[in-house]
Amino acid sequence: MVSGEGAARVDAGPVSVCYRVGRYRSHRRAGAEARAALAAAGVRLVAEPEAADVVVLHDEPWSYPTWLRALPGIAGRPVVGYAVWEPDRLPAQMLRWLGMVDEIWTASRFCRDILASAGRPVRIVPHVVAPPEASANEAAALAHRLGLAPGRFVFYLVARLEPRKNVEAAIAAFASAFPDGEPALVVKTPTPLPPALAAVPGVVSWHGPARDAEIAALHRLGDCCVSAHRAEGWGLCLSDAMAAGTIVVATGYGGNMDYMDDGCALPVPFTGVPIADVQTRERFRFAPHEPPASWAEVDTGALADTLREVRRRFRDDPRAFEALRRHGRESVARFSPEAVGATMRAAIAELLARPGALSAR
């Protein structure tokens, strides 16, 4: 129960929230689902900060100065920054940007522990997870489009070609496990695979834009979702795959470990390594003089062994992974729109009730 001035504002009527979302695709999707969950929880969404009790900026922290300049009506209102983060520490600039908001929401314990160094209250607000919906006909149409014969076992991944996603390691592990390309590995990327990767036996390259319905069809078509990521703040594709009842094999590191364990997925071991690539460091806003942050390097041998074992067990008994699939669905069912909406509503009530909630901006 809340008390004081914040409680009066909450109890006077529906809380109003101005929830702004950045342009990056995963932010747009997660932000849209969060907005819908808030509305369903009885929170009034407003377009302008002047009409809001709380403003949420769901975007990269380096965008916060731009948002604050663009929204002059934000003055005098608590501001929440929704952010995820993948390296194991924050660059110095990030501390300044995160210091511009009153509270930080983030998707996972992994992110919470890193973002806590910004000196702001940090609350876990998971992403909404809903089972991807696709019919058998839509999955069959996608299989035909990709040239996949009926009954062929399908591994798949959905990722950008960037060091953090580590698509090259996933393909290398697949090539090691299946040099003859007997199963397929569908690789969905925004841009074409390099020719050497696209030529690996069994790799089916699918690049370019895709509708949500097509990705949902891939989750239905695929037998096993694969990720060799070096770090995930959450891992939307992985939680979607588990909601769809798909076997998930992924690096056992990052925000995905909030909903993955040996009982519901197949986490793969890793070692911690520094982020040495200069362009990657720059992308995360680390200055040249700052010591390197770290993330994970998946054990590609263990990943290949896991993929090989998945294929063998499935060939011997197609029902072998039924318990794993069921537990996977149960694990991510905790993040329903109703549950996440209730979490956000409670977070807003506590923020409004907290004395001295406003930072000096």
C-alpha positions as CSV (number, residue, x, y, z in Angstrom):
1,M,0.0,0.0,0.0
2,V,1.3,3.5,-0.9
3,S,1.0,6.6,1.1
4,G,1.6,10.3,1.0
5,E,1.3,12.6,-2.0
6,G,2.1,9.9,-4.5
7,A,-0.7,7.7,-3.1
8,A,-3.1,10.6,-3.5
9,R,-2.2,11.0,-7.2
10,V,-2.6,7.3,-7.8
11,D,-5.8,7.0,-5.9
12,A,-7.4,10.0,-7.5
13,G,-8.0,8.2,-10.7
14,P,-6.3,6.3,-13.5
15,V,-2.6,6.9,-13.7
16,S,-1.5,8.6,-17.0
17,V,1.7,7.5,-18.7
18,C,3.5,8.9,-21.7
19,Y,5.3,5.9,-23.1
20,R,7.8,6.8,-25.9
21,V,9.6,4.1,-27.9
22,G,12.7,4.3,-30.0
23,R,12.9,3.2,-33.6
24,Y,15.1,0.1,-33.2
25,R,13.0,-2.9,-34.2
26,S,13.2,-4.9,-30.9
27,H,12.5,-1.7,-29.0
28,R,9.4,-1.0,-31.2
29,R,8.1,-4.5,-30.6
30,A,8.8,-4.7,-26.9
31,G,7.6,-1.2,-26.4
32,A,4.3,-1.8,-28.2
33,E,3.6,-4.9,-26.2
34,A,4.4,-3.0,-23.0
35,R,2.1,-0.2,-23.9
36,A,-0.7,-2.7,-24.6
37,A,-0.1,-4.4,-21.3
38,L,-0.2,-1.1,-19.4
39,A,-3.5,-0.1,-21.1
40,A,-5.0,-3.5,-20.2
41,A,-3.9,-3.0,-16.6
42,G,-6.0,0.2,-16.4
43,V,-3.2,2.7,-17.0
44,R,-4.2,5.6,-19.3
45,L,-1.7,6.2,-22.1
46,V,-1.3,9.8,-23.3
47,A,0.6,11.2,-26.2
48,E,2.3,14.2,-24.5
49,P,4.2,14.4,-21.3
50,E,2.2,17.4,-20.1
51,A,-0.8,15.1,-19.6
52,A,1.2,12.3,-17.9
53,D,2.0,11.4,-14.3
54,V,5.0,9.4,-15.5
55,V,7.1,9.4,-18.7
56,V,8.7,6.2,-19.9
57,L,11.5,6.4,-22.5
58,H,12.0,2.9,-24.0
59,D,15.2,3.5,-26.0
60,E,19.0,3.3,-25.9
61,P,20.3,5.5,-23.0
62,W,22.4,7.6,-25.3
63,S,19.1,8.8,-26.8
64,Y,17.8,10.2,-23.5
65,P,19.3,13.7,-23.9
66,T,17.6,14.0,-27.3
67,W,14.2,12.9,-25.8
68,L,14.5,15.3,-22.9
69,R,15.3,18.2,-25.3
70,A,12.4,17.2,-27.6
71,L,9.9,16.9,-24.8
72,P,9.9,20.2,-22.9
73,G,6.7,19.2,-21.1
74,I,8.6,16.5,-19.3
75,A,9.8,18.9,-16.6
76,G,8.4,18.2,-13.2
77,R,7.5,14.6,-14.0
78,P,9.2,11.4,-13.0
79,V,11.0,9.8,-16.0
80,V,11.7,6.1,-16.3
81,G,14.3,4.9,-18.7
82,Y,13.7,1.4,-20.1
83,A,17.0,0.0,-21.2
84,V,18.8,-3.3,-21.6
85,W,22.6,-3.8,-21.7
86,E,24.9,-6.6,-22.8
87,P,28.6,-5.9,-21.9
88,D,29.4,-6.7,-18.2
89,R,29.9,-3.0,-17.3
90,L,28.9,0.5,-18.3
91,P,31.0,3.0,-20.0
92,A,31.5,6.3,-18.3
93,Q,29.2,8.2,-20.7
94,M,26.4,5.7,-19.8
95,L,26.5,6.8,-16.2
96,R,25.8,10.3,-17.2
97,W,22.9,9.4,-19.6
98,L,21.3,7.0,-17.1
99,G,21.6,9.7,-14.4
100,M,19.1,11.8,-16.4
101,V,16.2,9.5,-15.5
102,D,14.6,8.9,-12.1
103,E,14.3,5.1,-12.4
104,I,15.5,2.4,-14.7
105,W,13.4,-0.5,-15.9
106,T,15.1,-3.4,-17.5
107,A,14.2,-6.9,-18.7
108,S,16.4,-9.3,-16.6
109,R,18.5,-9.8,-13.5
110,F,21.5,-9.9,-15.8
111,C,20.8,-6.3,-16.9
112,R,19.7,-5.1,-13.5
113,D,23.1,-6.1,-11.9
114,I,25.0,-4.2,-14.6
115,L,22.8,-1.1,-14.7
116,A,22.8,-0.8,-10.9
117,S,26.2,1.0,-11.1
118,A,24.4,4.0,-12.6
119,G,23.1,4.9,-9.1
120,R,19.4,5.0,-9.9
121,P,16.7,2.6,-8.6
122,V,16.6,-0.4,-11.0
123,R,13.5,-2.5,-11.4
124,I,13.0,-5.7,-13.4
125,V,10.1,-5.4,-15.9
126,P,10.3,-8.4,-18.1
127,H,9.4,-8.3,-21.8
128,V,5.9,-9.6,-22.6
129,V,6.0,-13.1,-24.1
130,A,3.1,-14.5,-26.1
131,P,3.2,-17.6,-28.2
132,P,3.8,-16.8,-31.9
133,E,0.8,-17.7,-33.9
134,A,1.1,-19.4,-37.3
135,S,-1.0,-22.0,-39.0
136,A,0.3,-25.3,-40.4
137,N,-0.4,-23.9,-43.9
138,E,1.7,-20.8,-43.2
139,A,4.6,-23.0,-42.0
140,A,4.2,-25.3,-45.0
141,A,4.3,-22.3,-47.3
142,L,7.5,-21.0,-45.7
143,A,9.1,-24.4,-46.0
144,H,8.2,-24.5,-49.7
145,R,9.6,-21.0,-50.2
146,L,12.9,-22.0,-48.5
147,G,13.2,-25.3,-50.4
148,L,12.8,-27.5,-47.3
149,A,11.5,-31.0,-48.0
150,P,8.7,-32.3,-45.8
151,G,10.1,-34.1,-42.7
152,R,13.5,-32.6,-42.9
153,F,14.8,-31.6,-39.4
154,V,15.2,-27.9,-39.2
155,F,17.5,-25.9,-36.9
156,Y,17.1,-22.2,-37.2
157,L,18.3,-18.8,-35.9
158,V,17.2,-15.2,-36.3
159,A,19.9,-12.6,-35.8
160,R,21.8,-9.7,-37.2
161,L,25.3,-10.2,-38.6
162,E,27.1,-8.5,-35.7
163,P,29.7,-9.7,-33.2
164,R,27.2,-9.9,-30.3
165,K,24.9,-12.3,-32.1
166,N,27.9,-14.5,-33.2
167,V,26.1,-16.1,-36.2
168,E,29.5,-17.4,-37.5
169,A,30.0,-19.6,-34.4
170,A,26.5,-21.1,-34.8
171,I,27.2,-22.0,-38.4
172,A,30.6,-23.3,-37.5
173,A,29.1,-25.6,-34.8
174,F,26.4,-26.8,-37.3
175,A,29.1,-27.5,-39.9
176,S,31.1,-29.5,-37.4
177,A,28.1,-31.5,-36.2
178,F,26.7,-32.2,-39.7
179,P,29.4,-32.0,-42.4
180,D,27.0,-33.6,-44.9
181,G,24.2,-31.0,-44.2
182,E,21.6,-33.7,-43.5
183,P,19.5,-31.4,-41.4
184,A,18.9,-27.8,-42.4
185,L,20.0,-24.7,-40.6
186,V,17.8,-21.8,-41.6
187,V,19.7,-18.5,-41.0
188,K,17.4,-15.5,-41.0
189,T,19.3,-12.3,-41.2
190,P,18.5,-8.7,-42.3
191,T,21.5,-8.7,-44.8
192,P,23.0,-11.5,-46.9
193,L,25.3,-14.0,-45.4
194,P,28.9,-13.9,-46.6
195,P,29.3,-16.4,-49.4
196,A,31.5,-18.8,-47.4
197,L,28.9,-19.1,-44.7
198,A,26.0,-19.4,-47.2
199,A,27.8,-22.2,-48.9
200,V,28.1,-24.4,-45.8
201,P,26.2,-27.7,-46.6
202,G,22.7,-27.6,-45.0
203,V,22.7,-23.8,-44.5
204,V,19.5,-22.1,-45.9
205,S,20.1,-18.4,-46.0
206,W,17.0,-16.2,-45.7
207,H,17.7,-12.5,-45.6
208,G,15.9,-9.2,-46.0
209,P,12.8,-7.9,-44.2
210,A,10.3,-10.3,-42.8
211,R,6.8,-9.8,-41.3
212,D,6.0,-11.0,-37.8
213,A,3.7,-13.6,-39.3
214,E,6.7,-15.0,-41.3
215,I,8.9,-15.2,-38.2
216,A,6.0,-16.9,-36.4
217,A,5.8,-19.4,-39.2
218,L,9.5,-20.1,-38.8
219,H,9.0,-20.9,-35.1
220,R,6.3,-23.4,-36.1
221,L,8.3,-24.9,-38.9
222,G,11.6,-25.1,-37.0
223,D,12.5,-28.0,-34.7
224,C,15.3,-26.3,-32.7
225,C,16.2,-22.7,-32.3
226,V,19.9,-22.0,-32.0
227,S,21.8,-19.0,-30.6
228,A,25.6,-18.7,-30.1
229,H,25.2,-15.2,-28.8
230,R,27.9,-13.5,-26.7
231,A,25.4,-11.6,-24.6
232,E,21.6,-11.0,-24.5
233,G,19.8,-8.5,-22.4
234,W,16.7,-10.7,-22.8
235,G,16.6,-12.7,-26.1
236,L,13.2,-12.1,-27.7
237,C,13.7,-14.8,-30.3
238,L,14.6,-17.4,-27.7
239,S,11.6,-16.6,-25.4
240,D,9.4,-16.7,-28.5
241,A,10.7,-20.0,-29.5
242,M,10.1,-21.5,-26.1
243,A,6.6,-20.1,-26.1
244,A,6.1,-21.8,-29.4
245,G,7.2,-25.1,-27.9
246,T,10.5,-25.3,-29.8
247,I,13.7,-26.8,-28.5
248,V,16.1,-24.0,-27.7
249,V,19.9,-24.4,-27.7
250,A,21.7,-21.2,-26.6
251,T,24.7,-19.8,-24.9
252,G,24.0,-20.1,-21.1
253,Y,24.8,-16.5,-20.4
254,G,22.8,-13.3,-20.2
255,G,19.2,-12.3,-19.7
256,N,18.0,-15.5,-21.3
257,M,19.0,-17.3,-18.1
258,D,16.0,-15.7,-16.4
259,Y,13.8,-18.2,-18.2
260,M,16.2,-20.9,-19.3
261,D,17.7,-23.8,-17.4
262,D,18.5,-27.4,-18.0
263,G,14.9,-28.4,-17.4
264,C,13.3,-26.3,-20.1
265,A,16.1,-25.6,-22.6
266,L,19.7,-26.6,-23.5
267,P,22.1,-24.0,-22.3
268,V,25.7,-24.3,-23.7
269,P,28.8,-23.6,-21.7
270,F,31.0,-20.6,-22.4
271,T,34.1,-18.7,-21.2
272,G,34.2,-15.0,-20.4
273,V,36.3,-12.9,-22.8
274,P,37.1,-9.2,-23.2
275,I,35.4,-7.2,-26.0
276,A,38.5,-6.5,-28.0
277,D,37.0,-5.4,-31.4
278,V,37.4,-1.6,-31.7
279,Q,34.2,-1.1,-33.7
280,T,32.1,-3.1,-31.2
281,R,33.6,-1.1,-28.3
282,E,32.7,2.2,-30.1
283,R,29.2,0.9,-30.7
284,F,28.7,0.5,-27.0
285,R,30.2,3.9,-26.4
286,F,33.4,2.9,-24.6
287,A,36.1,5.5,-24.9
288,P,39.5,4.2,-26.2
289,H,41.1,4.8,-22.8
290,E,38.6,2.7,-20.9
291,P,39.4,-0.9,-19.9
292,P,37.6,-3.5,-22.0
293,A,34.3,-4.9,-20.8
294,S,33.6,-8.6,-21.2
295,W,31.0,-11.0,-22.5
296,A,30.7,-14.7,-23.3
297,E,32.4,-16.9,-26.0
298,V,30.3,-20.0,-26.5
299,D,32.1,-23.4,-26.5
300,T,31.6,-24.2,-30.2
301,G,32.6,-27.9,-29.6
302,A,30.0,-28.2,-26.9
303,L,27.5,-26.4,-29.1
304,A,28.2,-28.9,-32.0
305,D,27.8,-31.8,-29.6
306,T,24.5,-30.5,-28.3
307,L,23.1,-30.0,-31.9
308,R,24.3,-33.5,-32.8
309,E,22.6,-35.0,-29.7
310,V,19.3,-33.1,-30.4
311,R,19.2,-34.6,-33.9
312,R,20.1,-38.1,-32.7
313,R,17.5,-38.1,-29.9
314,F,14.8,-36.7,-32.1
315,R,15.6,-39.3,-34.9
316,D,15.4,-42.1,-32.3
317,D,12.2,-40.8,-30.7
318,P,10.3,-37.7,-32.0
319,R,8.7,-37.5,-28.5
320,A,12.0,-37.3,-26.7
321,F,11.8,-33.6,-26.0
322,E,8.1,-33.3,-25.1
323,A,8.9,-32.6,-21.4
324,L,11.5,-30.0,-22.3
325,R,9.1,-28.3,-24.7
326,R,6.3,-28.3,-22.1
327,H,8.6,-26.9,-19.4
328,G,9.8,-24.2,-21.8
329,R,6.3,-23.0,-22.5
330,E,5.6,-23.0,-18.7
331,S,8.8,-21.0,-18.0
332,V,7.9,-18.1,-20.3
333,A,4.2,-18.2,-19.5
334,R,5.1,-16.1,-16.4
335,F,5.6,-13.2,-18.7
336,S,2.0,-12.8,-20.0
337,P,0.6,-9.4,-20.8
338,E,-1.4,-9.5,-17.6
339,A,1.6,-10.3,-15.4
340,V,3.9,-7.7,-17.0
341,G,1.1,-5.1,-16.9
342,A,0.6,-5.6,-13.2
343,T,4.3,-5.3,-12.6
344,M,4.5,-2.0,-14.5
345,R,1.4,-0.6,-12.7
346,A,2.9,-1.5,-9.3
347,A,6.2,0.0,-10.3
348,I,4.5,3.3,-11.3
349,A,2.6,3.5,-8.1
350,E,5.7,3.0,-6.0
351,L,7.6,5.6,-8.1
352,L,4.9,8.2,-7.5
353,A,4.8,7.4,-3.8
354,R,8.6,7.6,-3.3
355,P,9.7,10.8,-1.6
356,G,12.2,12.7,-3.7
357,A,11.4,10.7,-6.8
358,L,12.5,13.5,-9.2
359,S,16.1,13.7,-10.1
360,A,17.8,17.0,-10.9
361,R,17.7,17.3,-14.7
